[in-house]
Amino acid sequence: METICIPSSVETIGNSAFEDCNQLTSVLIEPASKLKRVSPSAFHGCNKIRIVEYPASVKCESDEDISKDQDQEEDMDENEDQDQDENEDEDEGEDEKKR
């Protein structure tokens, strides 16, 4: 594969998406693309790429940015779990008072 065309519906190109595609020389992104994020390792090992044109809306992130995002998502998940546990404890306490 020498050329790939990223459909306009794609919003993110993640880690290692095209890693080591040795024959890849160009990446085309469809007009009116919804692409917003491209991982820095998305094209790792694609040494023949000569043409990549990103829309202005695309954020090419560093590995550090991505790990911060993942940490924030994990923190949010943990907070949701804690909130659910607290709500369950409150519900149990109310049930006991009614008896």
N, C-alpha and C positions, 0 to 999 in steps of 0.2 A: 504494500500500500504506500503510495507516494504522497497522496493528497487526501486530507479528510475535510469534510464540511460539517461544522457544528450546527445542528438545527437551531432555529430561533427560539425554540421552547426550552433549551438547556439553560439552567440558571447557574450551575456550578460545575467546574471541572476539578475533580478531587485528586488527592494524592495518587501518584503513579498511574493515572488514567491511561496514559499512552507510553508508559515507561518502556525503554529499550525497543521502540519501534524504529529499527535501524534504517529502514528505507523511507521513512517519512521526511518529506522535503518541504511541504507547505500545509498550513492550517487555515482554512477559510471559515469565516463566521458569517452566517446568513444575516442579511439586513434586518433591521428591527429586532435584533437579538435581545433576549432577556438575560443574557449572561452577565453575572455580577462579580463572581469570584473565580479565580484560577489559582490553584495550589502551586507553590514554587516547584514542587516535584512532579507536576502533572506530565511534563515532557522530559523527564530525567532520562538521559541516555539516548536521546533523539539527536544525534550529532549532525545529521544532514539537514535539519530544518533551516530554511533560509527565509521563509515568508510566514509571518504570523501577524495578522492585523486584528487588534482588539478594538471593540467599540469604546468610546470614552467612558462609558458607565462601568467598565470592568475594573475591579480592584485586584491587582496581582499582589498577593500577600506573601509575607515572609513566613518561614516555619514558626517563628516566635509568635506572630499574630494568630496563627492557626491553633497553636497549643493553648494560648490564652483563651480563645473562643471555646475550645473543648473543656478547659477547666471551668469556665463560667457556666457552661451547660451542665456539667456534673454538679456544680454547687447548687444550681437551680433545682435539679432533680432531687438532691439531698434535702433541700429546704421543703420541697413539696411533700416528700415522705415524712418529714418531721411534723409538718402541719397536719397531715392525715392522721398520724399517731396521736397527736394532741386532741384532735377533734373526736377520735374514737374514745379516748380516755374520758373526755367531758360527757359524751353520750352515755357511757357506762355509769358514770357518777349520777347522772340525772335519773337513769333507770332505777338505781338503788334507792334514791330518795322517794320515788313514787311508790315503792313497795312498803 
